[in-house]
Amino acid sequence: MYSQLWVEEQYKEFLGLRYKVDKVLFSGKSEFQTVDVVETVGHGRMLLNDGYVMVTERDEFIYHDMIAHVPLFVHPNPLKVLIIGGGDGGTAREVLRHSKVESVTMVEIDKMVTDACIEFIPKTAACLSDPRVTLKFEDGVSFVKKTAEKYDVILVDSTDPIGPATPLFNEDFYRDVHAILADDGIVVSQGESTFYEAEMQTKLMQIKNGLFDISMLYQFTNSTYPGGLWAFTYASKGLHPIRDFKADRVVESGLDFEYYNAKMHSSAFSLPTFVEKRLAHLIKE
Ligand code: AG3
């Protein structure tokens, strides 16, 4: 008898993505959302928040390479990095590979997510014991409002704009992010499905266009997010992701990547025509 247990992400009431499950490792309900970790047959361990796939061991490297290395190879001296969300630890893991980085502050609203990942997905979460990491289990929205610190790079590694992440897609939040970003700072945010979340993605671009000197979008593919095609938004107070990118730094870093490389860095900003048509007026470069 083989297992007949499947997990399905239901998306937008018209799409379902199913994965065969070997074993349920953790199921909990925090005050913010449901948190599940399952061992899948085809994608390794998988974290779901409110039934939405956040991370699978098999392909998380794509998302985490692209959220972290694009800004960190553009910024000439990224010493202080702030991560909003990112409770699974994958983003922090990639940031920490940059030896220049002196401190990583991660503000995750839901301790249950991080605890479950530390226990069941060490591939992403083991890095959180690094002495350069400060973990804060609190609301990212109020953190950016009250902190007196400034950050060189801010990464908004959020879930979809439902549940606890909803305010992370609002202008108020980005006004505060802009205020705590150093003068040459960069902010990269989870930018949703280019294909299915056009409205939300456009809204995020509008917000960033209004607040930052540079505002762009770059894409990657991830087989376990609905539609496969997904995006990050890039905004900065001046640093341009391609003009200010020194490809030699990637080689000089001595780091080895599974997805990211210097060509991928620049090409990710090339947008398909249907996306360019929708966003051209909001891209500021
Ligand atoms: N952040 C969530 C990306 C959005 C996934 N959406 C979905 N499956 N409907 C990923 C966190 C990785 N650190």
Residues whose N, C-alpha, C, O or C-beta is under 5 A from the ligand:
A	BS01	AG3	Y52 V53 M54 G86 D88 G90 T91 D157 S158 T159 D160 T224 Y225
